[in-house]
Amino acid sequence: MAKTIEPATATKITPDDLRDKLQSFQGDIQGKVDDQKTSIATVAGGVGMALMLIMFLLGKRSGKKKSAIVEIRRV
């Protein structure tokens, strides 16, 4: 014979339930980001300094290529 299964009591999901679940999820992610924040800032600073140095050297080199030599002679 087949067993009869009683339906589970239907519980409604309230906005508070959703808010609590999303805040707990956000808290987990925020904790991971806070742990990595200093290393990300250090890497970004290093990359920025390297780009500034490269741009400085490229600008200095191109300035030497285009510089005109002006010679003034007395007659």
TARAQUI-V590673 format. One line per field, one symbol per residue. ss: DSSP state (a for helix, b for strand, c for the rest). burial: + if it has 16 or more other ideal C-beta (glycine too) atoms within 10 Angstrom, else -. A space follows every 50 residues. Layout:
BEGIN
ss->???
burial->???
END
This chain:
BEGIN
ss->ccccccccccccccaaaaaaaaaaaaaaaaaaaaaaaaaaaaaaaaaaaa aaaaaaaaaaaaaaaaccccccccc
burial->-------------------------------------------------- -------------------------
END
